[in-house]
Amino acid sequence: MAIAAPAQQIDPAGPSNPAGEPSDAQGTISIPEGVTIFGKNDPNMRRATALVNGDIITGTDVDQRLALILAANEGKISDEEKERLRMQVLRNLIDETLQIQEAKASDITIDEAEVDQTYARVAQQNFNQNITAMDAYLARVGSSPASLKRQIRGELSWQRLLRRNVQPFINVSEEEVKEVIARQQQDKGTEEYRIGEIYLAAAPDAKQQVYENAKRIVDQLKQGGSFVAYARQYSQASTAAVGGDLGWIRLSQLPGELAAASRELQPGQLVGPIEVPGGFSIVYLIDKRQVLTADPRDAVLALKQISINFPAGTTQADATKKAGEFATKMKEARGCGAVDDVARGLGAQVVANDQIRARDLPGPLQDAVLSMAVGETSPPFGSIQDGVRVLMLCGRDDPQTNNALNFDQVMAQMEDERVNKRAQMYLRDLRRDAIIDYN
């Protein structure tokens, strides 16, 4: 799980009724434009923004959750967009409250110790820090530990509720799993895509409004906004929990409109809004690879980085010349065993790491390093401010091709997909039956 800071990812899922059967009634909560969001609230004076079946959501709750999203986007959000985002945060808090209430009604309790344990894990995963440092970060960006812990409690409650009220009614037969495995074997060598999606539901009478909102989200993403953060807060698909990540899929598994758009994308590009049944989607291509085929970028590399700095006042011409001379000296080093002595003579710094995955390197460097033999160096790279550096390849462990698909993994994936669909309907039913008062 993660929070809306360096990156985010958490959540449960959403829709299906306790019996596991889809509800015939369709519809979503329409939050009126005139809802008042209280401004900078005094934390000691908590005023209600909404009452959800009697439980209070305050302006402070909204502000502190919004602060996490703003931090994730490094403040690159206009005031107008901030107000729209505030409304979305309120909707998310309403859903979260409904999930916690439904879990409580089903006698599901989440211990404080479990929430604290997850909070500590988030601190480590997202910040490489201890809890004290995490608390300080949240206070610095205008949020609080209590706000994040409430989010954690909501996610854990919903996940546990789904395991009790939805998963037992989901069945995937062995024949279905075998058919999927057979199709994947037939598709070996074809491309599969890792896709992120932000899905916005749109009732017929609100289609234009939702479309305009989706366009604004796309504009914010193109200006550097965090896709993961926006997916967490805006997407109405169950994958909002993991920042919109659909995982590795083939285009044939997507609706035709999304498949056609995704086929033209390169990793790092996004497209949308795309009209799909029931609403609009924004699609982001995280990566792509070939089915059941080893990807060279999954190779684990042993690298040494050798770097030198430029004196203050170095011109571009001098930097280019010095970088060329440096690269020549590195090529003469004759392998990783001798490079440390050569670097010492040049006053260069050497850093070694034998657990670098090729795909974790910047795109241009991936191709350069994967084409190198052991003992060879990359072209020089860097800047006048950061200095120049080269990478020397000291070893490479290539990935193994896995021709055998794991039956249990495929079954688990199919079950998860069906649980997610039912979970969406479950949450929709909770919204429809809720009594919500706005202040």
C-alpha positions as a Markdown table, in Angstrom:
| # | Residue | x | y | z |
|---|---|---|---|---|
| 1 | Met | 0.0 | 0.0 | 0.0 |
| 2 | Ala | 1.2 | 3.5 | -0.4 |
| 3 | Ile | 0.1 | 7.1 | 0.2 |
| 4 | Ala | -0.3 | 10.1 | -2.0 |
| 5 | Ala | 3.3 | 11.3 | -1.6 |
| 6 | Pro | 6.2 | 10.1 | -3.6 |
| 7 | Ala | 3.7 | 7.7 | -5.1 |
| 8 | Gln | 0.6 | 6.1 | -3.8 |
| 9 | Gln | -1.2 | 2.9 | -3.7 |
| 10 | Ile | -3.7 | 1.5 | -1.3 |
| 11 | Asp | -7.4 | 0.7 | -1.2 |
| 12 | Pro | -9.8 | -2.2 | -1.3 |
| 13 | Ala | -12.0 | -2.3 | -4.4 |
| 14 | Gly | -15.6 | -1.7 | -4.9 |
| 15 | Pro | -19.0 | -3.1 | -6.0 |
| 16 | Ser | -21.4 | -6.1 | -5.5 |
| 17 | Asn | -24.0 | -7.0 | -3.0 |
| 18 | Pro | -23.5 | -9.3 | -0.1 |
| 19 | Ala | -25.1 | -12.2 | -1.9 |
| 20 | Gly | -22.6 | -11.8 | -4.7 |
| 21 | Glu | -25.3 | -11.1 | -7.3 |
| 22 | Pro | -25.3 | -7.8 | -9.3 |
| 23 | Ser | -28.0 | -5.4 | -8.4 |
| 24 | Asp | -30.5 | -4.5 | -11.2 |
| 25 | Ala | -30.6 | -0.8 | -10.0 |
| 26 | Gln | -28.1 | 1.4 | -11.7 |
| 27 | Gly | -27.0 | 4.9 | -10.7 |
| 28 | Thr | -24.4 | 6.9 | -8.8 |
| 29 | Ile | -24.5 | 9.6 | -6.2 |
| 30 | Ser | -24.8 | 13.1 | -7.7 |
| 31 | Ile | -23.0 | 15.7 | -5.5 |
| 32 | Pro | -24.5 | 19.1 | -6.1 |
| 33 | Glu | -22.3 | 21.9 | -7.3 |
| 34 | Gly | -23.4 | 24.1 | -4.4 |
| 35 | Val | -21.9 | 22.0 | -1.6 |
| 36 | Thr | -19.9 | 24.2 | 0.7 |
| 37 | Ile | -16.4 | 23.1 | 1.6 |
| 38 | Phe | -15.2 | 25.0 | 4.7 |
| 39 | Gly | -11.9 | 26.8 | 4.1 |
| 40 | Lys | -8.9 | 26.6 | 6.3 |
| 41 | Asn | -10.4 | 25.0 | 9.4 |
| 42 | Asp | -9.1 | 25.4 | 12.9 |
| 43 | Pro | -8.2 | 21.8 | 13.8 |
| 44 | Asn | -9.7 | 22.6 | 17.2 |
| 45 | Met | -13.0 | 23.6 | 15.7 |
| 46 | Arg | -14.3 | 20.7 | 13.6 |
| 47 | Arg | -17.3 | 21.6 | 11.6 |
| 48 | Ala | -19.2 | 19.1 | 9.5 |
| 49 | Thr | -18.9 | 19.2 | 5.7 |
| 50 | Ala | -21.1 | 16.1 | 5.3 |
| 51 | Leu | -23.0 | 13.7 | 7.5 |
| 52 | Val | -22.9 | 10.1 | 6.2 |
| 53 | Asn | -25.6 | 8.0 | 8.0 |
| 54 | Gly | -24.9 | 10.1 | 11.0 |
| 55 | Asp | -21.0 | 10.0 | 10.9 |
| 56 | Ile | -19.3 | 13.4 | 10.4 |
| 57 | Ile | -16.8 | 14.3 | 7.7 |
| 58 | Thr | -15.3 | 17.6 | 8.5 |
| 59 | Gly | -13.6 | 20.3 | 6.5 |
| 60 | Thr | -10.4 | 19.4 | 8.4 |
| 61 | Asp | -10.7 | 15.8 | 7.2 |
| 62 | Val | -11.0 | 17.0 | 3.6 |
| 63 | Asp | -8.1 | 19.5 | 3.9 |
| 64 | Gln | -5.7 | 16.9 | 5.4 |
| 65 | Arg | -6.5 | 14.3 | 2.8 |
| 66 | Leu | -6.2 | 16.8 | 0.0 |
| 67 | Ala | -2.8 | 17.8 | 1.3 |
| 68 | Leu | -1.5 | 14.4 | 0.5 |
| 69 | Ile | -2.5 | 14.7 | -3.1 |
| 70 | Leu | -1.0 | 18.2 | -3.4 |
| 71 | Ala | 2.3 | 16.9 | -2.0 |
| 72 | Ala | 2.3 | 14.0 | -4.5 |
| 73 | Asn | 1.9 | 16.6 | -7.3 |
| 74 | Glu | 4.6 | 18.9 | -5.8 |
| 75 | Gly | 2.1 | 21.8 | -5.8 |
| 76 | Lys | 1.6 | 21.7 | -9.6 |
| 77 | Ile | -2.2 | 22.2 | -9.3 |
| 78 | Ser | -4.1 | 25.4 | -10.1 |
| 79 | Asp | -6.5 | 26.9 | -7.5 |
| 80 | Glu | -9.4 | 26.1 | -9.8 |
| 81 | Glu | -8.3 | 22.4 | -10.1 |
| 82 | Lys | -7.7 | 22.3 | -6.3 |
| 83 | Glu | -11.3 | 23.1 | -5.7 |
| 84 | Arg | -12.5 | 20.4 | -8.0 |
| 85 | Leu | -10.1 | 18.0 | -6.4 |
| 86 | Arg | -11.4 | 19.0 | -3.0 |
| 87 | Met | -14.9 | 17.8 | -4.1 |
| 88 | Gln | -13.4 | 14.5 | -5.3 |
| 89 | Val | -11.7 | 14.0 | -1.9 |
| 90 | Leu | -15.1 | 14.6 | -0.2 |
| 91 | Arg | -16.6 | 11.9 | -2.4 |
| 92 | Asn | -13.8 | 9.5 | -1.6 |
| 93 | Leu | -14.2 | 10.2 | 2.1 |
| 94 | Ile | -17.9 | 9.4 | 1.8 |
| 95 | Asp | -17.2 | 6.1 | 0.1 |
| 96 | Glu | -14.6 | 5.4 | 2.8 |
| 97 | Thr | -17.1 | 6.1 | 5.5 |
| 98 | Leu | -19.7 | 3.8 | 3.9 |
| 99 | Gln | -17.1 | 1.0 | 3.7 |
| 100 | Ile | -16.1 | 1.4 | 7.4 |
| 101 | Gln | -19.8 | 1.5 | 8.4 |
| 102 | Glu | -20.7 | -1.6 | 6.4 |
| 103 | Ala | -17.7 | -3.5 | 7.8 |
| 104 | Lys | -18.8 | -2.6 | 11.3 |
| 105 | Ala | -22.4 | -3.7 | 10.6 |
| 106 | Ser | -20.9 | -7.1 | 9.6 |
| 107 | Asp | -19.0 | -7.3 | 13.0 |
| 108 | Ile | -15.7 | -6.7 | 11.3 |
| 109 | Thr | -13.2 | -4.8 | 13.5 |
| 110 | Ile | -9.7 | -3.6 | 12.7 |
| 111 | Asp | -7.4 | -3.4 | 15.6 |
| 112 | Glu | -5.4 | -0.3 | 16.3 |
| 113 | Ala | -2.2 | -2.5 | 16.3 |
| 114 | Glu | -2.9 | -3.6 | 12.7 |
| 115 | Val | -3.5 | 0.0 | 11.6 |
| 116 | Asp | -0.2 | 1.1 | 13.3 |
| 117 | Gln | 1.7 | -1.8 | 11.7 |
| 118 | Thr | 0.5 | -0.9 | 8.2 |
| 119 | Tyr | 1.3 | 2.8 | 8.9 |
| 120 | Ala | 4.8 | 1.8 | 9.8 |
| 121 | Arg | 5.2 | -0.2 | 6.6 |
| 122 | Val | 4.0 | 2.7 | 4.6 |
| 123 | Ala | 6.6 | 4.9 | 6.2 |
| 124 | Gln | 9.3 | 2.5 | 5.3 |
| 125 | Gln | 8.2 | 1.8 | 1.8 |
| 126 | Asn | 7.4 | 5.4 | 0.8 |
| 127 | Phe | 10.0 | 7.3 | 2.7 |
| 128 | Asn | 12.7 | 4.9 | 3.9 |
| 129 | Gln | 12.1 | 6.6 | 7.2 |
| 130 | Asn | 10.9 | 5.7 | 10.7 |
| 131 | Ile | 7.5 | 6.7 | 12.1 |
| 132 | Thr | 8.7 | 9.9 | 13.7 |
| 133 | Ala | 10.0 | 11.1 | 10.3 |
| 134 | Met | 6.7 | 10.1 | 8.7 |
| 135 | Asp | 4.7 | 12.0 | 11.3 |
| 136 | Ala | 6.9 | 15.1 | 10.6 |
| 137 | Tyr | 6.4 | 14.9 | 6.9 |
| 138 | Leu | 2.6 | 14.7 | 7.2 |
| 139 | Ala | 2.6 | 17.7 | 9.4 |
| 140 | Arg | 4.8 | 19.6 | 7.1 |
| 141 | Val | 2.6 | 19.1 | 4.1 |
| 142 | Gly | -0.6 | 19.9 | 6.0 |
| 143 | Ser | -1.9 | 16.4 | 6.7 |
| 144 | Ser | -1.7 | 14.3 | 9.8 |
| 145 | Pro | -1.1 | 10.7 | 10.9 |
| 146 | Ala | -4.7 | 10.4 | 12.0 |
| 147 | Ser | -5.9 | 11.2 | 8.4 |
| 148 | Leu | -3.7 | 8.5 | 6.9 |
| 149 | Lys | -4.6 | 6.0 | 9.5 |
| 150 | Arg | -8.3 | 6.6 | 8.8 |
| 151 | Gln | -7.6 | 5.8 | 5.1 |
| 152 | Ile | -5.7 | 2.7 | 6.1 |
| 153 | Arg | -8.6 | 1.6 | 8.4 |
| 154 | Gly | -11.1 | 2.1 | 5.5 |
| 155 | Glu | -9.0 | 0.0 | 3.1 |
| 156 | Leu | -8.4 | -2.8 | 5.6 |
| 157 | Ser | -12.1 | -2.8 | 6.5 |
| 158 | Trp | -13.3 | -3.0 | 2.9 |
| 159 | Gln | -10.8 | -5.7 | 2.0 |
| 160 | Arg | -11.9 | -7.9 | 4.9 |
| 161 | Leu | -15.6 | -7.2 | 4.1 |
| 162 | Leu | -15.1 | -8.4 | 0.5 |
| 163 | Arg | -13.3 | -11.5 | 1.7 |
| 164 | Arg | -16.4 | -12.3 | 3.8 |
| 165 | Asn | -19.3 | -11.1 | 1.7 |
| 166 | Val | -18.1 | -11.4 | -1.9 |
| 167 | Gln | -15.2 | -13.9 | -2.3 |
| 168 | Pro | -17.1 | -16.9 | -1.1 |
| 169 | Phe | -19.6 | -16.5 | -3.9 |
| 170 | Ile | -17.0 | -16.2 | -6.6 |
| 171 | Asn | -16.3 | -19.4 | -8.6 |
| 172 | Val | -13.7 | -20.0 | -11.3 |
| 173 | Ser | -13.7 | -23.5 | -12.8 |
| 174 | Glu | -10.6 | -25.5 | -13.8 |
| 175 | Glu | -11.9 | -25.5 | -17.4 |
| 176 | Glu | -11.9 | -21.7 | -17.5 |
| 177 | Val | -8.4 | -21.5 | -16.1 |
| 178 | Lys | -7.2 | -24.1 | -18.7 |
| 179 | Glu | -8.8 | -22.1 | -21.5 |
| 180 | Val | -7.0 | -18.9 | -20.4 |
| 181 | Ile | -3.6 | -20.8 | -20.1 |
| 182 | Ala | -4.1 | -22.3 | -23.6 |
| 183 | Arg | -4.9 | -18.9 | -25.1 |
| 184 | Gln | -1.8 | -17.4 | -23.4 |
| 185 | Gln | 0.4 | -20.2 | -24.8 |
| 186 | Gln | -1.1 | -19.5 | -28.3 |
| 187 | Asp | -0.2 | -15.8 | -27.8 |
| 188 | Lys | 3.4 | -16.5 | -26.8 |
| 189 | Gly | 5.6 | -13.8 | -28.4 |
| 190 | Thr | 2.8 | -11.3 | -28.9 |
| 191 | Glu | 2.9 | -8.1 | -26.9 |
| 192 | Glu | 1.2 | -7.5 | -23.6 |
| 193 | Tyr | 0.9 | -4.2 | -21.9 |
| 194 | Arg | 1.1 | -2.8 | -18.4 |
| 195 | Ile | -1.6 | -0.1 | -18.3 |
| 196 | Gly | -2.8 | 2.5 | -15.9 |
| 197 | Glu | -6.4 | 3.6 | -16.1 |
| 198 | Ile | -8.5 | 6.4 | -14.6 |
| 199 | Tyr | -12.2 | 5.6 | -15.1 |
| 200 | Leu | -14.9 | 8.2 | -14.5 |
| 201 | Ala | -18.5 | 7.0 | -14.5 |
| 202 | Ala | -21.0 | 9.2 | -16.4 |
| 203 | Ala | -24.8 | 9.0 | -16.2 |
| 204 | Pro | -26.4 | 10.1 | -19.5 |
| 205 | Asp | -27.5 | 13.5 | -18.2 |
| 206 | Ala | -24.0 | 14.2 | -16.8 |
| 207 | Lys | -21.9 | 12.9 | -19.7 |
| 208 | Gln | -20.6 | 16.4 | -20.9 |
| 209 | Gln | -19.7 | 17.5 | -17.4 |
| 210 | Val | -17.7 | 14.3 | -16.7 |
| 211 | Tyr | -16.0 | 14.6 | -20.1 |
| 212 | Glu | -14.9 | 18.1 | -19.3 |
| 213 | Asn | -13.6 | 17.0 | -15.9 |
| 214 | Ala | -11.7 | 14.2 | -17.6 |
| 215 | Lys | -10.1 | 16.7 | -20.0 |
| 216 | Arg | -8.9 | 18.8 | -17.1 |
| 217 | Ile | -7.4 | 15.7 | -15.4 |
| 218 | Val | -5.5 | 14.9 | -18.7 |
| 219 | Asp | -4.2 | 18.5 | -18.8 |
| 220 | Gln | -2.9 | 18.3 | -15.2 |
| 221 | Leu | -1.2 | 15.0 | -16.0 |
| 222 | Lys | 0.5 | 16.4 | -19.0 |
| 223 | Gln | 1.8 | 19.2 | -16.9 |
| 224 | Gly | 3.5 | 16.8 | -14.6 |
| 225 | Gly | 0.7 | 15.6 | -12.3 |
| 226 | Ser | 1.1 | 12.2 | -10.7 |
| 227 | Phe | -1.0 | 9.6 | -12.5 |
| 228 | Val | -1.0 | 7.4 | -9.5 |
| 229 | Ala | -2.2 | 10.2 | -7.2 |
| 230 | Tyr | -5.0 | 11.2 | -9.6 |
| 231 | Ala | -6.1 | 7.5 | -10.1 |
| 232 | Arg | -6.3 | 7.1 | -6.4 |
| 233 | Gln | -8.5 | 10.1 | -5.9 |
| 234 | Tyr | -10.5 | 10.3 | -9.1 |
| 235 | Ser | -10.8 | 6.8 | -10.6 |
| 236 | Gln | -14.1 | 5.0 | -9.9 |
| 237 | Ala | -12.6 | 1.6 | -10.9 |
| 238 | Ser | -11.5 | -0.9 | -8.3 |
| 239 | Thr | -7.9 | -0.4 | -9.5 |
| 240 | Ala | -7.9 | 3.0 | -7.8 |
| 241 | Ala | -6.4 | 1.2 | -4.9 |
| 242 | Val | -3.2 | 0.6 | -6.8 |
| 243 | Gly | -3.0 | 3.9 | -8.6 |
| 244 | Gly | -5.0 | 2.6 | -11.6 |
| 245 | Asp | -2.5 | -0.1 | -12.4 |
| 246 | Leu | -4.3 | -2.9 | -14.4 |
| 247 | Gly | -1.2 | -5.1 | -14.4 |
| 248 | Trp | 0.1 | -7.0 | -17.4 |
| 249 | Ile | -2.7 | -7.6 | -19.9 |
| 250 | Arg | -3.2 | -8.3 | -23.6 |
| 251 | Leu | -5.1 | -5.7 | -25.6 |
| 252 | Ser | -7.7 | -8.3 | -26.4 |
| 253 | Gln | -8.7 | -8.2 | -22.7 |
| 254 | Leu | -9.6 | -4.5 | -23.0 |
| 255 | Pro | -12.7 | -2.9 | -24.4 |
| 256 | Gly | -12.3 | -2.2 | -28.1 |
| 257 | Glu | -12.0 | 1.6 | -27.6 |
| 258 | Leu | -9.2 | 1.2 | -25.0 |
| 259 | Ala | -7.4 | -1.4 | -27.0 |
| 260 | Ala | -7.3 | 0.7 | -30.1 |
| 261 | Ala | -5.9 | 3.7 | -28.2 |
| 262 | Ser | -3.4 | 1.7 | -26.2 |
| 263 | Arg | -1.9 | 0.1 | -29.3 |
| 264 | Glu | -0.5 | 3.4 | -30.5 |
| 265 | Leu | 1.1 | 4.4 | -27.2 |
| 266 | Gln | 4.7 | 4.1 | -26.2 |
| 267 | Pro | 5.7 | 3.6 | -22.5 |
| 268 | Gly | 5.3 | 6.9 | -20.6 |
| 269 | Gln | 2.5 | 8.2 | -22.9 |
| 270 | Leu | -1.2 | 8.7 | -22.0 |
| 271 | Val | -4.4 | 9.2 | -24.0 |
| 272 | Gly | -7.9 | 10.3 | -23.2 |
| 273 | Pro | -10.6 | 10.9 | -22.3 |
| 274 | Ile | -11.9 | 7.9 | -24.2 |
| 275 | Glu | -15.6 | 7.2 | -24.1 |
| 276 | Val | -16.4 | 3.7 | -22.9 |
| 277 | Pro | -19.7 | 2.1 | -21.8 |
| 278 | Gly | -20.8 | 3.9 | -18.7 |
| 279 | Gly | -18.3 | 6.7 | -18.7 |
| 280 | Phe | -14.8 | 7.8 | -19.8 |
| 281 | Ser | -11.3 | 6.4 | -19.3 |
| 282 | Ile | -7.8 | 8.0 | -19.3 |
| 283 | Val | -5.1 | 5.4 | -20.2 |
| 284 | Tyr | -1.4 | 5.6 | -19.4 |
| 285 | Leu | 1.0 | 3.0 | -20.8 |
| 286 | Ile | 3.4 | 2.0 | -18.0 |
| 287 | Asp | 5.4 | -0.6 | -20.0 |
| 288 | Lys | 5.0 | -3.3 | -22.6 |
| 289 | Arg | 6.7 | -6.7 | -23.2 |
| 290 | Gln | 6.2 | -10.0 | -25.1 |
| 291 | Val | 4.0 | -12.8 | -23.7 |
| 292 | Leu | 6.0 | -15.7 | -22.1 |
| 293 | Thr | 9.2 | -14.3 | -23.6 |
| 294 | Ala | 12.2 | -13.2 | -21.5 |
| 295 | Asp | 12.6 | -9.5 | -21.6 |
| 296 | Pro | 16.3 | -8.4 | -21.8 |
| 297 | Arg | 15.4 | -5.4 | -19.6 |
| 298 | Asp | 14.8 | -7.8 | -16.7 |
| 299 | Ala | 18.5 | -8.7 | -16.7 |
| 300 | Val | 20.2 | -8.0 | -13.4 |
| 301 | Leu | 23.4 | -6.0 | -14.0 |
| 302 | Ala | 26.6 | -5.5 | -11.9 |
| 303 | Leu | 27.7 | -2.0 | -12.7 |
| 304 | Lys | 30.3 | 0.5 | -11.6 |
| 305 | Gln | 29.6 | 4.2 | -12.0 |
| 306 | Ile | 32.7 | 6.3 | -12.4 |
| 307 | Ser | 32.2 | 10.1 | -12.2 |
| 308 | Ile | 34.1 | 13.4 | -12.2 |
| 309 | Asn | 32.9 | 16.9 | -11.4 |
| 310 | Phe | 33.6 | 20.1 | -13.4 |
| 311 | Pro | 35.1 | 23.1 | -11.7 |
| 312 | Ala | 32.9 | 26.2 | -11.3 |
| 313 | Gly | 32.8 | 28.3 | -14.5 |
| 314 | Thr | 33.4 | 25.4 | -16.9 |
| 315 | Thr | 32.1 | 26.2 | -20.3 |
| 316 | Gln | 30.1 | 23.8 | -22.5 |
| 317 | Ala | 33.0 | 23.4 | -24.9 |
| 318 | Asp | 35.4 | 22.6 | -22.1 |
| 319 | Ala | 32.9 | 20.2 | -20.5 |
| 320 | Thr | 32.5 | 18.4 | -23.8 |
| 321 | Lys | 36.2 | 18.1 | -24.3 |
| 322 | Lys | 36.9 | 16.9 | -20.8 |
| 323 | Ala | 34.0 | 14.4 | -21.0 |
| 324 | Gly | 35.6 | 12.9 | -24.2 |
| 325 | Glu | 39.0 | 12.6 | -22.6 |
| 326 | Phe | 37.4 | 11.0 | -19.5 |
| 327 | Ala | 35.5 | 8.5 | -21.7 |
| 328 | Thr | 38.7 | 7.6 | -23.5 |
| 329 | Lys | 40.5 | 6.9 | -20.3 |
| 330 | Met | 37.7 | 4.7 | -19.1 |
| 331 | Lys | 37.8 | 2.6 | -22.2 |
| 332 | Glu | 41.5 | 2.0 | -21.6 |
| 333 | Ala | 40.8 | 0.7 | -18.1 |
| 334 | Arg | 40.4 | -2.8 | -19.4 |
| 335 | Gly | 37.6 | -4.1 | -17.1 |
| 336 | Cys | 36.2 | -3.7 | -13.6 |
| 337 | Gly | 39.3 | -5.0 | -11.9 |
| 338 | Ala | 41.5 | -2.1 | -13.1 |
| 339 | Val | 39.0 | 0.7 | -13.2 |
| 340 | Asp | 39.4 | 1.7 | -9.6 |
| 341 | Asp | 43.1 | 2.5 | -10.0 |
| 342 | Val | 42.4 | 4.4 | -13.2 |
| 343 | Ala | 39.7 | 6.4 | -11.5 |
| 344 | Arg | 41.9 | 7.2 | -8.6 |
| 345 | Gly | 44.5 | 8.6 | -10.9 |
| 346 | Leu | 41.9 | 10.9 | -12.5 |
| 347 | Gly | 40.4 | 12.0 | -9.1 |
| 348 | Ala | 37.1 | 10.3 | -10.1 |
| 349 | Gln | 34.6 | 8.6 | -7.7 |
| 350 | Val | 33.6 | 5.0 | -8.1 |
| 351 | Val | 30.3 | 3.5 | -6.9 |
| 352 | Ala | 29.5 | -0.2 | -7.4 |
| 353 | Asn | 26.2 | -2.0 | -7.4 |
| 354 | Asp | 25.6 | -5.6 | -8.5 |
| 355 | Gln | 21.8 | -5.6 | -8.3 |
| 356 | Ile | 20.6 | -3.1 | -10.9 |
| 357 | Arg | 17.8 | -4.2 | -13.2 |
| 358 | Ala | 18.2 | -2.9 | -16.7 |
| 359 | Arg | 14.6 | -1.7 | -16.9 |
| 360 | Asp | 15.3 | 0.6 | -13.9 |
| 361 | Leu | 17.8 | 2.6 | -15.9 |
| 362 | Pro | 16.7 | 5.7 | -17.9 |
| 363 | Gly | 15.5 | 4.7 | -21.4 |
| 364 | Pro | 18.5 | 5.9 | -23.4 |
| 365 | Leu | 20.9 | 4.1 | -21.0 |
| 366 | Gln | 19.0 | 0.8 | -21.1 |
| 367 | Asp | 19.8 | 0.3 | -24.8 |
| 368 | Ala | 23.4 | 1.4 | -24.3 |
| 369 | Val | 24.2 | -0.8 | -21.3 |
| 370 | Leu | 22.3 | -3.9 | -22.8 |
| 371 | Ser | 24.5 | -3.7 | -25.9 |
| 372 | Met | 27.7 | -3.7 | -23.9 |
| 373 | Ala | 30.0 | -6.6 | -23.2 |
| 374 | Val | 31.5 | -7.2 | -19.7 |
| 375 | Gly | 34.3 | -4.6 | -19.1 |
| 376 | Glu | 32.9 | -2.1 | -21.6 |
| 377 | Thr | 31.7 | 1.4 | -20.7 |
| 378 | Ser | 28.7 | 3.4 | -21.7 |
| 379 | Pro | 29.0 | 6.8 | -23.5 |
| 380 | Pro | 29.6 | 9.6 | -21.1 |
| 381 | Phe | 26.5 | 11.4 | -19.7 |
| 382 | Gly | 25.7 | 14.1 | -17.2 |
| 383 | Ser | 25.7 | 17.9 | -17.1 |
| 384 | Ile | 28.0 | 20.8 | -16.3 |
| 385 | Gln | 26.3 | 21.1 | -12.9 |
| 386 | Asp | 26.3 | 17.4 | -12.0 |
| 387 | Gly | 29.5 | 16.4 | -13.7 |
| 388 | Val | 30.2 | 13.6 | -16.2 |
| 389 | Arg | 29.9 | 9.9 | -15.5 |
| 390 | Val | 30.1 | 6.5 | -17.3 |
| 391 | Leu | 28.8 | 3.1 | -16.4 |
| 392 | Met | 31.1 | 0.0 | -16.7 |
| 393 | Leu | 29.4 | -3.4 | -17.0 |
| 394 | Cys | 31.0 | -5.9 | -14.6 |
| 395 | Gly | 28.5 | -8.7 | -15.0 |
| 396 | Arg | 25.0 | -9.6 | -16.3 |
| 397 | Asp | 22.4 | -12.3 | -15.3 |
| 398 | Asp | 19.9 | -12.6 | -18.1 |
| 399 | Pro | 16.3 | -13.5 | -17.2 |
| 400 | Gln | 15.0 | -17.0 | -17.7 |
| 401 | Thr | 12.1 | -17.7 | -20.0 |
| 402 | Asn | 9.1 | -19.1 | -18.1 |
| 403 | Asn | 7.1 | -21.3 | -20.5 |
| 404 | Ala | 5.0 | -22.8 | -17.7 |
| 405 | Leu | 2.1 | -20.7 | -16.6 |
| 406 | Asn | 1.2 | -21.2 | -13.0 |
| 407 | Phe | -2.3 | -22.6 | -12.7 |
| 408 | Asp | -3.0 | -21.2 | -9.2 |
| 409 | Gln | -1.8 | -17.8 | -10.2 |
| 410 | Val | -4.0 | -17.6 | -13.2 |
| 411 | Met | -7.0 | -18.8 | -11.1 |
| 412 | Ala | -6.2 | -16.2 | -8.4 |
| 413 | Gln | -6.1 | -13.4 | -11.0 |
| 414 | Met | -9.4 | -14.5 | -12.5 |
| 415 | Glu | -11.0 | -14.6 | -9.1 |
| 416 | Asp | -9.6 | -11.1 | -8.3 |
| 417 | Glu | -11.1 | -9.7 | -11.4 |
| 418 | Arg | -14.6 | -11.1 | -10.6 |
| 419 | Val | -14.3 | -9.9 | -7.0 |
| 420 | Asn | -13.5 | -6.4 | -8.2 |
| 421 | Lys | -16.5 | -6.3 | -10.5 |
| 422 | Arg | -18.8 | -7.4 | -7.7 |
| 423 | Ala | -17.1 | -5.0 | -5.3 |
| 424 | Gln | -17.9 | -2.1 | -7.6 |
| 425 | Met | -21.6 | -3.0 | -7.5 |
| 426 | Tyr | -21.5 | -3.5 | -3.7 |
| 427 | Leu | -20.2 | 0.0 | -3.2 |
| 428 | Arg | -22.7 | 1.5 | -5.6 |
| 429 | Asp | -25.5 | -0.1 | -3.6 |
| 430 | Leu | -24.1 | 1.4 | -0.4 |
| 431 | Arg | -24.0 | 4.8 | -2.0 |
| 432 | Arg | -27.6 | 4.5 | -3.2 |
| 433 | Asp | -29.0 | 3.5 | 0.2 |
| 434 | Ala | -26.9 | 6.0 | 2.3 |
| 435 | Ile | -28.4 | 9.1 | 4.0 |
| 436 | Ile | -26.0 | 12.0 | 3.3 |
| 437 | Asp | -26.5 | 15.5 | 4.6 |
| 438 | Tyr | -24.3 | 18.4 | 3.3 |
| 439 | Asn | -23.4 | 21.5 | 5.3 |
